[in-house]
Amino acid sequence: MTKGLTDRQNQVLQFIQEFQAERGYAPTVREVAARFGFRSPRAAHDHMKALQKKGFLSSVPGLPRTLAVLGSRRNIPILGRIAAGAPILAVEEADEFLDLEPSFFGSGRFFALKVNGDSMVGDHIQEGDLVILKAQEQARAGEVVAVLLEDEVTLKHFHPTSQGVELRASNPKIRTILVRPGEELRILGVMSGLVRKV
């Protein structure tokens, strides 16, 4: 029994931990609702939100299967691929987790994406690298961000201008993407680190 939680919240937290340990990824709201026989996913969502508010869970807004149980070392989900080149369709479900302590990268919620392409080689970001991103929807000029453009995600330098937002590569061969005012652009996270398998 974890202090500060209701009986049901303890049960939901334990289910999420066991589900993640067994399958390597977090359950969806519907899977939690089905496990406890809730009539509506809303009840499961409310319990999960309460666990986040109390500091037992974290998630990346807008992306499924990114729940992480805090206090576990395996709580940086690898969500799929990110294009360092032309945008590619985002693979959003976490199928593995980085065995790194998130606090190493600072405070906040973190996720990782695998790099595909060579548009960020000027920043020593290569194909196959894992980029660690802090989940947030704002960025400062010049920061490297993961940006959702319609259904695609790309990794670029963020530069607001009077014409809109320029998403700049660090490879001179790759064209800048201009997102004009009124066009949809959503920042998913700001780069906090890089992991490279050697």
N, C-alpha and C positions, 0 to 999 in steps of 0.2 A: 504494500500500500504506500503510494507516494504522498507525502504531506502536501496539503493545499489543494488536492484534487478530490472531486466527488467519486463515489464508487464507479459510476458509469464512465467518467473521464479516465479513471485508472484502467478500466477494462478496454476502452478504446485505445489508449496509449500502448498497453501491452499487446493488443492485436496488431497495431501498426508495427511495433518492434519485431514481433514474431513473423509477420508477413514479409517484412523487408529482409530479415535474416534468412528466411527460407528461399525467397525468389530473387533477391538482389535489387528490388525496386519497391517503391511505396505503393500502397493500395489507393485506388480512386475513392472519391466520396461515395459513389454507388456501391463499391465493394464493401466499404465500412457499413453502409446502411443495410446491405443484404446480410452481413454477418450478424448484426444485432436485431434484425427484423424490424427496423424502422419503416414506417409507412411511406415516408418521404425522405429523399436524400438531404433535405433541409436540416433534419434533426442531426444527421451525421456531420453535416457541414458546421452546424453550431457547436457541437462538441469539439471538432477539430480546431475551429477558430478560438475557442476557449483555451485549448491546450497551447495554441500559439501565443495568445495574450499572456498566459502564465509562464511562458518561456520554456515549454517542454518540446515544442515542435517549431520548425521553420519551413518556409516554402518560397518558391519563386513565383510572384504574381503572374497569372496569365499562362503559365506552362503546367501541364499535367504531370503527375507522378514525380513531383519535386519535393515532397514532404521529407524532412529529415528529423530524426529524433536527436535533440540536442544533448550533449554529454557523450555521444558516441563519436569515436574517431572516424567512422566511415560515413561522414555526413556531408561530403561535397559530391552531389550527384553529377555524373557525366551525362549530359542530355542528348548528345549526338554530334552532328557536324555543323561547322560554321564556315561559310565561304570567305576566304581571303582572296578574292577575285570576283567573278560575277556572283551575284546572290544565288543561293541554292535553297531548295525547300528545306525547312527546318525539320530535324528529326527530334521530336520533343520528349519522348519517353526515356526515362533514365533506365539503362540496363546494367550499369555498373557504377561504382562509387570509388572516389579517390581516398586512399587510406592516409589522409593528411589532416592535421588539426586545423580547422577553419580559422581559429584565433591567430594563427601564424600570419594570416593575410589582413588582420585587423578585425574591427567589430562589424557586425552585419551578417547578411545571408549571402552565401556564395554558391555558384554552380560552375561547372566546367563544360567547355565545348571543344571538340576536336577540329583542328584547322584543316581546311581543304583549299589548296591554291597557293599562289605565291605573291599576292598583292601587298603583303606586309613584310616582305623580306628585308626592307630597309630598317625595320625595327627588330630584326633577328627573330621574326616569327615565321616558322617554316611549316610546310605541309606535314601533318601527323602530330604536331605539337598539341598539347592541351592548354587552352587559355583559361585561367581562373578569372571569373567575373563576379564582381559584387553586384547583387541584384538591386538596381535602382533605376528610376525613370528620368533622372536629370543627369547632365554632364556639363563639364566646363570645356571651353574651347581648347582644342588640341588633344583632349583625352581620347584613348582608344576605346571604342564602344562596340557592343553587339547591338545591332539595330534590326528591328523587324520592319520590312517593307512589304506590305500586303502579306503574303504567306511565306516570305523568304527572309532569311537572316544573313547578315553580312557583318564583317569586322573591319572597321575603318576608323580614321581620325575624324573627330566631330568638330566642324567649324561653322558656326552660325554666321550668315552674311545678310546683307540687305535684300538679296534675291531669294533667300531661303536658307537651307542648311546644305553645306557641302560635306560629303563623305569622301575623304581623301585617302588614297592608298599611299604606302611608302615605297612602292615600286614605280619608277617613272613611266614604265610601259603601260600602266593601268590607268584608264580614264577616271576622273572624279565623277561621282554621282551627285547631281543636284536635285534636292528635294524642295520643290517650291511651296510657298505658303498655301495651305489648304490640302496639300497632298499628305497622305497618311505616312507617318513615321513614328515609330515607337522604340525608345531606348529600353533594352532589356537589362543591360548591366554595363559596368565600367571595368576595364581590365585591371586586375590587381596582381596577377602573377602568371607564370608560365611553367609548365612541366614538360620536359622532353625526355622520351625514352631513348637510352643509348645502348 
